[in-house]
Amino acid sequence: MTPDAPIALTIGEPSGISPEIIAKAWQRLGTRVPFFVIGDPAHLAGHGVTPVPIARPQDAAQAAGRGLPVLAHPFPAPANPGQPDPRNAAAVIEVIARGVELVLRGEASALTTAPIHKKALKDGAGFRFPGHTEYLAHLAGVDRVVMMLACPGLRVVPTTIHIPLSEVPGALTPQLLTDTIRITHASLRHDFGIPAPRIAVAGLNPHAGEGGAMGHEELDMITPVLTALRAEGLAISGPHSADTMFHAGARAGYDAAVAMYHDQALIPIKTIDFAGGVNVTLGLPFIRTSPDHGTAFDIAGTNRADPTSLIAALDMARDMARLRHA
């Protein structure tokens, strides 16, 4: 990987808002953040940009003077806004795999992924992964990855992700929490340029269990894990009551927060910066970012989609690639 290589941007579900936000991101960024799209040029036409097919990622810089560089990957069906076509499902998956291959070969500095629709992929191509993150881990041959949501005011990591709330206590294990914190700590150093990261960890229960009065997970599992990691030299605080962790004064005291479950992590960041949050996958052998929203079929084709999160994802991918290379 070289920091000067362009970012590979996968087109995602072409019947959603991806073509629109990609075109708007290109119009706003120009050549400030060099990237190319992997997808069907026909799906990007008609959004106010000129798709310029390229044969190789290294051709993106020259092509950018004429329009939006696109590494062509033909799709079998047109993109009808709001109506995913099962015939395109396999191509959506192939584009992701192609992006991973390019970034692993060093032809792209990072991978940014536009949103996919898991049900459309499952119905059309038997996609067996819960989502993007798990598929990327599979392609990279990595056993465990971590999802971070990041914006200028907050970085937050959920330890458990897309499971029912009733299953969270059983899914939280010392090994899972330890791995999550260690992966977060390593990424803060190598990808965000923080030499001595400070990590705040939330409790699971209200008031972090209040000494066992409202639950024992903090006493029985979370605190022993944090104690062991502190003994290794990691700067970790907690377990904290989640309801006091995310105001401005508290956020000034840490570089990332580790939460116990999905909404405990995502509610604060979407409150602070709903449009500009970025999904970052930690623990991969390459940089991967994504806008923190879905395909938005309800507004696809209406020219109402906001590219702010995609622009932030491309900006963050560029910065992380430079830091990791350094």
C-alpha positions in Angstrom: 0.0 0.0 0.0 1.2 3.5 -0.9 -0.5 6.6 0.4 -0.4 8.1 -3.1 -2.5 5.4 -4.6 -6.2 6.4 -5.1 -9.0 5.1 -2.9 -11.1 2.3 -4.3 -14.8 3.2 -3.9 -17.3 0.3 -4.4 -20.6 1.3 -5.9 -22.7 -0.7 -3.5 -26.4 -1.2 -4.3 -26.9 0.8 -7.5 -30.7 1.1 -7.0 -30.2 3.0 -3.8 -28.7 6.4 -3.3 -25.1 5.3 -4.0 -24.9 6.7 -7.6 -26.2 10.0 -6.4 -24.0 10.5 -3.4 -20.9 9.3 -5.4 -21.6 11.9 -8.0 -22.2 14.6 -5.5 -19.0 13.6 -3.6 -17.0 13.8 -6.8 -18.4 17.2 -7.6 -17.5 18.6 -4.2 -14.1 16.9 -3.7 -12.7 17.1 -7.2 -9.2 15.8 -7.1 -8.6 16.8 -3.4 -9.2 13.2 -2.4 -8.2 10.9 -5.3 -10.5 8.0 -5.8 -12.1 5.8 -8.4 -15.3 3.9 -8.5 -15.7 0.2 -9.1 -19.0 -0.4 -10.8 -21.0 0.0 -14.0 -20.4 3.4 -15.7 -24.0 3.3 -16.9 -25.3 3.4 -13.3 -23.4 6.6 -12.7 -24.5 8.4 -15.9 -27.2 11.0 -15.5 -26.2 12.3 -12.1 -24.3 15.4 -13.3 -20.9 13.7 -13.8 -19.2 12.2 -16.7 -18.0 8.6 -16.0 -14.6 8.0 -17.5 -13.8 4.2 -17.8 -10.3 3.3 -16.7 -8.4 0.0 -17.2 -6.2 0.2 -14.0 -6.4 2.1 -10.7 -3.2 4.0 -11.6 -5.0 5.5 -14.6 -7.4 7.3 -12.2 -5.3 10.5 -11.8 -5.1 11.1 -15.5 -8.8 10.3 -16.1 -9.8 12.7 -13.3 -9.2 15.6 -15.6 -12.0 14.5 -17.8 -14.5 13.2 -15.3 -15.2 10.6 -12.6 -12.8 7.6 -13.0 -14.7 4.3 -13.1 -13.0 0.9 -13.1 -15.7 -0.8 -15.2 -17.5 -3.8 -13.8 -20.6 -4.5 -15.9 -23.9 -5.2 -14.2 -26.5 -7.4 -16.0 -29.4 -5.0 -15.3 -30.1 -1.3 -15.1 -30.4 0.6 -11.8 -34.0 1.4 -11.2 -34.1 3.8 -8.2 -35.7 2.2 -5.1 -36.2 -1.2 -6.8 -33.2 -3.5 -6.4 -32.9 -6.0 -9.2 -31.9 -9.6 -8.1 -29.9 -9.9 -11.3 -27.4 -7.3 -10.0 -26.8 -9.0 -6.6 -23.9 -11.1 -7.7 -22.2 -8.1 -9.3 -22.5 -6.1 -6.2 -20.7 -8.8 -4.3 -18.1 -9.2 -7.0 -17.3 -5.5 -6.8 -16.6 -5.7 -3.1 -14.2 -8.7 -3.6 -12.5 -6.8 -6.5 -12.0 -3.8 -4.2 -10.4 -5.9 -1.5 -8.1 -7.6 -4.1 -6.9 -4.2 -5.3 -6.2 -2.7 -1.9 -4.4 -5.9 -0.8 -2.2 -5.7 -3.9 -1.4 -2.0 -3.1 -3.1 -0.7 -6.2 -5.5 1.3 -4.0 -4.5 3.0 -0.7 -7.8 2.2 1.0 -11.2 0.8 0.5 -14.4 2.9 0.9 -17.7 1.1 0.4 -21.0 2.5 -0.6 -24.1 1.0 1.1 -25.4 -2.4 0.2 -28.8 -4.0 0.9 -28.3 -7.3 2.6 -31.7 -8.7 1.8 -31.4 -7.9 -1.9 -28.0 -9.7 -1.9 -29.4 -12.7 0.0 -32.5 -12.9 -2.3 -30.6 -12.4 -5.5 -27.3 -14.2 -4.8 -27.6 -16.2 -1.6 -25.3 -13.8 0.3 -24.6 -15.6 3.6 -22.9 -12.8 5.6 -24.7 -10.5 8.1 -23.2 -7.5 6.3 -20.3 -5.8 4.7 -18.0 -6.1 7.8 -18.3 -9.8 8.1 -17.8 -10.3 4.3 -14.7 -8.1 4.3 -13.2 -10.1 7.3 -13.9 -13.3 5.3 -12.1 -12.0 2.2 -9.2 -10.8 4.3 -8.9 -14.0 6.3 -9.3 -12.3 9.6 -11.1 -13.9 12.6 -12.2 -10.8 14.5 -12.8 -7.3 13.4 -14.2 -4.3 15.2 -16.7 -1.7 14.1 -15.9 1.9 14.9 -18.2 4.9 14.3 -16.3 8.1 14.1 -16.9 11.8 13.6 -14.8 14.9 14.6 -16.3 14.9 18.1 -16.4 11.2 19.0 -15.1 7.7 18.2 -17.1 4.9 19.6 -16.9 1.1 19.3 -19.8 -1.3 20.1 -18.5 -4.6 21.5 -21.6 -6.5 20.4 -23.3 -5.3 17.2 -26.4 -6.7 15.4 -27.9 -9.0 17.9 -31.1 -8.7 20.0 -30.7 -6.8 23.3 -31.7 -9.9 25.2 -28.7 -11.8 23.8 -26.1 -9.1 24.7 -25.2 -10.4 28.3 -24.6 -13.9 27.0 -22.5 -12.7 24.1 -20.3 -10.5 26.2 -17.3 -12.6 27.2 -13.9 -11.6 28.6 -12.2 -12.7 25.4 -14.5 -10.6 23.2 -14.1 -7.5 25.3 -10.3 -7.9 25.5 -10.0 -8.4 21.8 -12.3 -5.4 21.1 -10.2 -3.1 23.3 -6.9 -4.3 22.0 -7.9 -3.9 18.4 -9.3 -0.4 19.1 -6.0 0.6 20.9 -3.8 -0.7 18.1 -5.9 1.2 15.4 -5.9 4.4 17.4 -2.1 4.3 17.3 -1.5 3.2 13.8 -4.5 4.6 11.9 -5.3 7.7 13.9 -1.8 8.7 14.9 -2.4 8.7 18.7 0.7 7.5 20.4 -0.9 6.8 23.8 -4.6 6.2 23.3 -7.1 6.8 26.1 -10.0 4.5 26.0 -13.2 4.9 28.1 -15.3 1.7 28.6 -19.0 1.7 29.4 -20.8 -0.6 31.8 -23.6 -2.8 30.6 -26.2 -1.9 33.2 -27.6 1.4 34.4 -25.1 3.3 36.5 -22.6 0.7 35.6 -24.3 -1.8 37.9 -24.1 0.5 40.9 -21.9 -1.9 42.8 -24.1 -4.9 42.0 -27.4 -3.4 42.8 -28.4 -3.2 39.1 -26.4 -6.1 37.7 -23.2 -8.0 38.2 -21.6 -8.0 34.7 -19.4 -5.0 35.7 -18.1 -6.7 38.8 -17.8 -10.2 37.4 -16.5 -9.6 33.9 -15.9 -6.0 32.8 -13.8 -4.7 35.7 -11.4 -7.8 35.7 -10.8 -7.4 32.0 -10.0 -3.7 32.4 -7.7 -4.4 35.3 -5.8 -6.9 33.3 -5.4 -4.6 30.4 -4.3 -1.7 32.6 -1.6 -4.0 34.0 -0.3 -4.3 30.4 0.0 -0.5 30.2 -3.1 0.5 28.4 -4.8 3.7 29.5 -8.3 2.6 30.2 -11.0 4.0 32.4 -14.3 2.5 33.5 -16.6 0.8 33.6 -18.5 4.1 33.3 -22.2 4.8 33.5 -23.1 5.2 29.8 -25.5 8.1 30.6 -22.6 10.3 31.7 -20.0 9.3 29.1 -21.0 11.3 26.0 -21.4 15.0 27.0 -18.7 17.4 25.7 -16.7 17.5 29.0 -16.6 13.7 29.3 -15.5 13.2 25.6 -12.6 15.5 26.2 -11.1 12.8 28.5 -10.7 10.0 26.0 -9.8 9.2 22.4 -12.4 6.5 21.9 -15.3 4.9 23.9 -16.0 1.2 24.0 -19.7 0.4 24.5 -21.3 -2.9 25.3 -24.0 -3.0 22.6 -25.2 -1.4 19.4 -27.5 1.4 20.5 -25.4 2.3 23.5 -22.7 3.3 20.9 -24.7 4.6 18.0 -27.3 6.8 19.7 -24.6 9.3 21.0 -22.7 9.6 17.7 -25.9 9.9 15.6 -27.0 12.6 18.0 -23.7 14.5 17.8 -23.3 14.2 14.0 -26.1 12.4 12.2 -25.0 13.3 8.7 -21.2 13.1 9.1 -20.5 9.9 10.9 -18.2 7.3 9.3 -18.2 3.5 9.8 -14.6 2.2 10.1 -13.7 -1.4 10.2 -10.7 -2.0 12.6 -8.5 -5.1 12.5 -8.4 -5.6 8.8 -5.0 -5.6 6.9 -6.2 -2.6 4.9 -8.1 0.6 5.6 -11.9 0.4 5.1 -14.4 3.2 5.7 -18.0 3.6 4.8 -20.8 6.2 5.1 -22.9 5.6 8.2 -26.2 5.1 6.5 -28.0 2.6 4.3 -29.3 2.5 0.7 -32.2 4.8 1.4 -34.5 3.3 -1.3 -37.3 5.7 -0.2 -35.4 8.8 -1.6 -33.4 7.1 -4.3 -33.7 9.0 -7.6 -35.1 12.2 -6.0 -31.8 14.1 -5.8 -32.3 14.5 -2.0 -29.5 12.3 -0.8 -26.8 14.0 1.4 -23.2 13.0 0.5 -21.7 14.4 3.7 -21.1 10.9 5.3 -19.5 9.6 2.1 -17.2 12.6 1.8 -16.2 12.2 5.4 -15.5 8.5 4.8 -13.3 9.3 1.8 -11.5 12.0 3.8 -10.9 9.6 6.7 -9.7 6.8 4.4 -7.1 9.1 2.9 -5.9 10.3 6.3 -5.8 6.8 7.8 -3.8 5.4 4.8 -1.2 8.1 5.2 -0.8 7.5 8.9 -0.7 3.7 8.5 2.0 4.1 5.8 4.0 6.4 8.0 
